[in-house]
Amino acid sequence: MKVRSVLISLFGLWLIGAPWFFGYTESVAALWASILIGFIQIAAAFWSLRRSTGDSLPNLITLLTGLFMAITPFIQRIIDHKQLWIGAALGVLTILLSFANLSTRKQE
């Protein structure tokens, strides 16, 4: 569970940096949504590190942030295919890792 939570926090860090990497800082709503969700994802991932079981609120939060990451590129109508698929893939990976954490019953 620890390795998965660290990976989820790294995906959140990527989400925070994505507006600068892909140049959409001029869209204030997209910029702040990316930063806010990234910080929430990182905080929830570190919070889940302190839990001994996976069926906890922090893992549900990371699941929701992963869902946000997976669908946002399609909602924003992103033209850059690299940005679209990287964002969607990391969102899906976050969802899968969160589901794996949710199924954890004891400390690894």
C-alpha positions as a Markdown table, in Angstrom:
| # | Residue | x | y | z |
|---|---|---|---|---|
| 1 | Met | 0.0 | 0.0 | 0.0 |
| 2 | Lys | 2.9 | 2.4 | 0.7 |
| 3 | Val | 4.4 | 2.1 | -2.7 |
| 4 | Arg | 1.0 | 2.7 | -4.4 |
| 5 | Ser | 0.4 | 5.8 | -2.2 |
| 6 | Val | 3.7 | 7.2 | -3.0 |
| 7 | Leu | 3.0 | 6.7 | -6.7 |
| 8 | Ile | -0.4 | 8.4 | -6.3 |
| 9 | Ser | 1.3 | 11.4 | -4.6 |
| 10 | Leu | 3.8 | 11.6 | -7.5 |
| 11 | Phe | 0.9 | 11.7 | -9.9 |
| 12 | Gly | -0.6 | 14.6 | -7.9 |
| 13 | Leu | 2.7 | 16.4 | -8.2 |
| 14 | Trp | 2.6 | 15.9 | -11.9 |
| 15 | Leu | -1.0 | 17.4 | -11.9 |
| 16 | Ile | 0.3 | 20.5 | -10.1 |
| 17 | Gly | 3.1 | 21.0 | -12.7 |
| 18 | Ala | 1.0 | 20.2 | -15.7 |
| 19 | Pro | -0.2 | 23.7 | -16.4 |
| 20 | Trp | 3.4 | 24.9 | -16.8 |
| 21 | Phe | 4.6 | 21.8 | -18.7 |
| 22 | Phe | 1.8 | 22.0 | -21.2 |
| 23 | Gly | 1.3 | 25.8 | -21.3 |
| 24 | Tyr | -2.3 | 26.2 | -20.1 |
| 25 | Thr | -1.6 | 28.7 | -17.4 |
| 26 | Glu | -3.6 | 31.4 | -19.2 |
| 27 | Ser | -6.8 | 29.4 | -18.4 |
| 28 | Val | -7.2 | 30.5 | -14.7 |
| 29 | Ala | -9.9 | 27.9 | -14.0 |
| 30 | Ala | -7.9 | 25.0 | -15.4 |
| 31 | Leu | -4.7 | 26.2 | -13.7 |
| 32 | Trp | -6.3 | 26.4 | -10.2 |
| 33 | Ala | -8.3 | 23.2 | -10.7 |
| 34 | Ser | -5.1 | 21.4 | -11.5 |
| 35 | Ile | -3.2 | 22.8 | -8.6 |
| 36 | Leu | -6.1 | 22.2 | -6.1 |
| 37 | Ile | -6.8 | 18.7 | -7.1 |
| 38 | Gly | -3.0 | 17.9 | -7.2 |
| 39 | Phe | -2.6 | 19.2 | -3.6 |
| 40 | Ile | -5.7 | 17.2 | -2.5 |
| 41 | Gln | -4.4 | 14.1 | -4.1 |
| 42 | Ile | -1.0 | 14.5 | -2.5 |
| 43 | Ala | -2.5 | 15.2 | 0.9 |
| 44 | Ala | -4.8 | 12.2 | 0.7 |
| 45 | Ala | -2.0 | 9.9 | -0.5 |
| 46 | Phe | 0.2 | 10.8 | 2.5 |
| 47 | Trp | -2.8 | 10.5 | 4.8 |
| 48 | Ser | -3.4 | 7.0 | 3.5 |
| 49 | Leu | 0.2 | 6.1 | 4.3 |
| 50 | Arg | -0.6 | 6.6 | 8.0 |
| 51 | Arg | -3.6 | 4.1 | 7.8 |
| 52 | Ser | -3.1 | 0.4 | 8.3 |
| 53 | Thr | -6.1 | -0.7 | 6.2 |
| 54 | Gly | -7.1 | 0.4 | 2.7 |
| 55 | Asp | -10.8 | 0.9 | 3.3 |
| 56 | Ser | -10.4 | 4.4 | 4.4 |
| 57 | Leu | -11.5 | 8.0 | 3.4 |
| 58 | Pro | -8.1 | 9.0 | 2.0 |
| 59 | Asn | -8.2 | 6.2 | -0.5 |
| 60 | Leu | -11.7 | 7.2 | -1.6 |
| 61 | Ile | -10.4 | 10.8 | -2.0 |
| 62 | Thr | -7.5 | 9.6 | -4.2 |
| 63 | Leu | -10.0 | 7.6 | -6.2 |
| 64 | Leu | -12.1 | 10.7 | -6.9 |
| 65 | Thr | -9.0 | 12.8 | -7.8 |
| 66 | Gly | -8.0 | 10.0 | -10.2 |
| 67 | Leu | -11.4 | 10.2 | -11.8 |
| 68 | Phe | -11.0 | 13.9 | -12.1 |
| 69 | Met | -7.6 | 13.4 | -13.8 |
| 70 | Ala | -9.0 | 10.8 | -16.1 |
| 71 | Ile | -12.0 | 12.8 | -17.4 |
| 72 | Thr | -10.8 | 16.4 | -17.3 |
| 73 | Pro | -8.7 | 16.2 | -20.5 |
| 74 | Phe | -11.8 | 15.2 | -22.4 |
| 75 | Ile | -14.0 | 17.9 | -20.8 |
| 76 | Gln | -11.5 | 20.7 | -21.5 |
| 77 | Arg | -11.3 | 19.7 | -25.2 |
| 78 | Ile | -7.6 | 19.5 | -25.1 |
| 79 | Ile | -6.1 | 19.5 | -28.6 |
| 80 | Asp | -2.6 | 18.3 | -27.7 |
| 81 | His | -2.9 | 14.6 | -27.8 |
| 82 | Lys | 0.2 | 14.0 | -25.7 |
| 83 | Gln | -1.3 | 16.1 | -22.9 |
| 84 | Leu | -4.7 | 14.4 | -23.2 |
| 85 | Trp | -3.4 | 10.8 | -23.1 |
| 86 | Ile | -0.8 | 11.4 | -20.3 |
| 87 | Gly | -3.5 | 13.0 | -18.1 |
| 88 | Ala | -6.0 | 10.3 | -18.9 |
| 89 | Ala | -3.5 | 7.5 | -18.4 |
| 90 | Leu | -2.3 | 8.9 | -15.0 |
| 91 | Gly | -5.9 | 9.3 | -13.9 |
| 92 | Val | -6.7 | 5.7 | -14.8 |
| 93 | Leu | -3.5 | 4.5 | -13.0 |
| 94 | Thr | -4.5 | 6.6 | -10.0 |
| 95 | Ile | -7.9 | 4.9 | -10.0 |
| 96 | Leu | -6.4 | 1.4 | -10.3 |
| 97 | Leu | -3.9 | 2.1 | -7.5 |
| 98 | Ser | -6.6 | 3.5 | -5.3 |
| 99 | Phe | -8.8 | 0.5 | -5.9 |
| 100 | Ala | -5.8 | -1.7 | -5.0 |
| 101 | Asn | -5.3 | 0.3 | -1.8 |
| 102 | Leu | -9.0 | 0.0 | -0.9 |
| 103 | Ser | -8.7 | -3.7 | -1.1 |
| 104 | Thr | -5.8 | -3.8 | 1.4 |
| 105 | Arg | -6.8 | -5.3 | 4.7 |
| 106 | Lys | -3.5 | -5.2 | 6.6 |
| 107 | Gln | -0.3 | -3.2 | 6.6 |
| 108 | Glu | 2.2 | -4.3 | 4.0 |
